[in-house]
């Protein structure tokens, strides 16, 4: 089985911000992960990525919030998206962005 793209969406949040969600089902886990998904979720404000969730090979599941990178425990795709949306709301609240 080849990788199958499940989601590719860019959401315009304002004139200066957008979210991009990309998700694939992969035949074998990405090195560093234990599930069969490869993903990249990014929130970009003023051309700077301020929130990102991804599972880059060897790094495994992790998230970026501003300048801070931390490990992320992947549970389900729905939980991943909910956590990402929660971090966008937090970023906007803390930084007064749309």
Helices and strands as residue ranges (DSSP letters): E 4-12, E 17-25, E 37-45, E 48-54, E 62-65, E 68-71, H 77-95
